[in-house]
């Protein structure tokens, strides 16, 4: 607990702080962000080659395929999230693709179709 007496504050521990004295505040060094060292020409060329591989892994339609963490096959590029199935499920889907496409064509008027601008409602 402290009590004020004029310009002097007496602390409960009997220490006295004089408010009339001015002591400079300690300088606080601004935390400057660390600047990475400049890359060499070889490092830049290696990075460019690495990024080109990423770009060329996507085919012209913007789709790509990879193995998921759980061992499934994930197909990216047809929606917000990938379509992920296990290999046996892809085999079943592939074996029934003719039937699936016939069903889609036969029911096209009732189905929603995705355009580049979004989803169009069923006709």
C-alpha positions as CSV (number, residue, x, y, z in Angstrom):
1,X,0.0,0.0,0.0
2,X,1.3,3.5,-0.8
3,X,0.5,6.9,0.6
4,X,1.2,10.2,-1.3
5,X,2.8,13.0,0.6
6,X,3.1,16.0,-1.7
7,X,5.4,14.9,-4.6
8,X,6.8,12.0,-2.6
9,X,5.2,8.5,-2.5
10,X,5.9,6.4,0.5
11,X,5.6,2.7,-0.2
12,X,4.5,0.1,2.4
13,X,7.9,-1.3,2.4
14,X,9.2,2.0,3.6
15,X,11.0,2.7,0.4
16,X,10.7,6.3,-0.8
17,X,10.3,7.3,-4.5
18,X,10.8,11.0,-5.3
19,X,8.4,12.0,-8.1
20,X,10.4,15.2,-8.8
21,X,13.4,13.4,-10.1
22,X,13.5,12.5,-13.7
23,X,15.3,9.3,-14.7
24,X,15.4,8.4,-18.3
25,X,13.4,5.4,-19.3
26,X,15.5,2.4,-20.4
27,X,15.8,2.3,-24.2
28,X,13.7,-0.4,-25.7
29,X,15.2,-1.8,-28.8
30,X,12.7,-2.2,-31.6
31,X,12.6,-5.8,-32.7
32,X,13.6,-5.5,-36.3
33,X,12.6,-8.5,-38.5
34,X,15.5,-10.7,-39.5
35,X,16.4,-10.1,-43.1
36,X,17.4,-13.4,-44.8
37,X,20.7,-13.3,-46.7
38,X,20.5,-12.7,-50.4
39,X,20.1,-15.9,-52.5
40,X,22.8,-16.9,-54.9
41,X,22.1,-17.3,-58.6
42,X,22.3,-21.0,-58.3
43,X,19.8,-21.0,-55.4
44,X,17.4,-18.8,-57.4
45,X,17.6,-21.1,-60.4
46,X,17.0,-24.1,-58.2
47,X,13.9,-22.5,-56.7
48,X,12.6,-21.6,-60.1
49,X,13.0,-25.2,-61.3
50,X,11.2,-26.4,-58.2
51,X,8.3,-24.1,-58.8
52,X,8.1,-25.0,-62.5
53,X,7.8,-28.7,-61.5
54,X,4.8,-27.8,-59.3
55,X,3.2,-25.9,-62.2
56,X,3.8,-28.6,-64.7
57,X,2.4,-31.3,-62.4
58,X,-1.0,-29.8,-63.0
59,X,-2.4,-30.7,-66.3
60,X,-4.2,-28.4,-68.6
61,X,-7.6,-28.9,-67.0
62,X,-6.2,-27.9,-63.6
63,X,-6.8,-31.4,-62.0
64,X,-4.2,-33.4,-60.1
65,X,-4.0,-36.7,-58.3
66,X,-2.1,-37.6,-55.2
67,X,-2.0,-40.3,-52.5
68,X,-3.7,-39.1,-49.2
69,X,-2.2,-39.6,-45.8
70,X,-4.4,-42.6,-45.2
71,X,-3.5,-44.3,-48.5
72,X,-6.5,-43.2,-50.6
73,X,-6.4,-41.6,-54.0
74,X,-7.4,-38.0,-54.0
75,X,-8.6,-36.3,-57.1
76,X,-8.3,-32.5,-57.0
77,X,-9.6,-29.8,-59.2
78,X,-13.3,-30.4,-59.7
79,X,-14.6,-28.8,-56.5
80,X,-13.6,-27.0,-53.4
81,X,-12.5,-30.3,-51.8
82,X,-10.8,-33.4,-53.3
83,X,-12.7,-36.6,-54.1
84,X,-10.8,-39.2,-52.1
85,X,-11.5,-42.9,-52.4
86,X,-9.5,-46.1,-51.7
87,X,-8.1,-47.9,-54.7
88,X,-10.8,-50.6,-54.5
89,X,-13.5,-47.9,-54.6
90,X,-11.9,-46.3,-57.6
91,X,-11.9,-49.7,-59.3
92,X,-15.6,-50.1,-58.6
93,X,-16.3,-46.6,-59.9
94,X,-14.3,-47.2,-63.0
95,X,-16.0,-50.5,-63.8
96,X,-19.4,-48.8,-63.5
97,X,-18.5,-45.6,-65.4
98,X,-20.6,-46.5,-68.4
99,X,-23.7,-47.1,-66.2
100,X,-23.0,-43.9,-64.3
101,X,-22.6,-41.8,-67.5
102,X,-25.8,-43.3,-69.0
103,X,-27.6,-42.3,-65.8
104,X,-26.3,-38.8,-65.8
105,X,-27.3,-38.3,-69.5
106,X,-30.7,-39.8,-68.9
107,X,-31.4,-37.5,-65.9
108,X,-29.5,-34.4,-67.2
109,X,-32.6,-32.3,-67.1
110,X,-33.1,-32.9,-63.3
111,X,-29.4,-32.4,-62.4
112,X,-27.6,-29.2,-61.5
113,X,-24.6,-28.4,-63.7
114,X,-21.6,-26.5,-62.6
115,X,-20.4,-23.7,-64.9
116,X,-17.3,-21.6,-64.6
117,X,-19.3,-18.9,-62.7
118,X,-21.0,-21.3,-60.3
119,X,-23.7,-23.9,-60.0
120,X,-26.7,-23.6,-62.3
121,X,-30.0,-25.0,-61.0
122,X,-31.7,-28.0,-62.6
123,X,-33.8,-27.1,-65.6
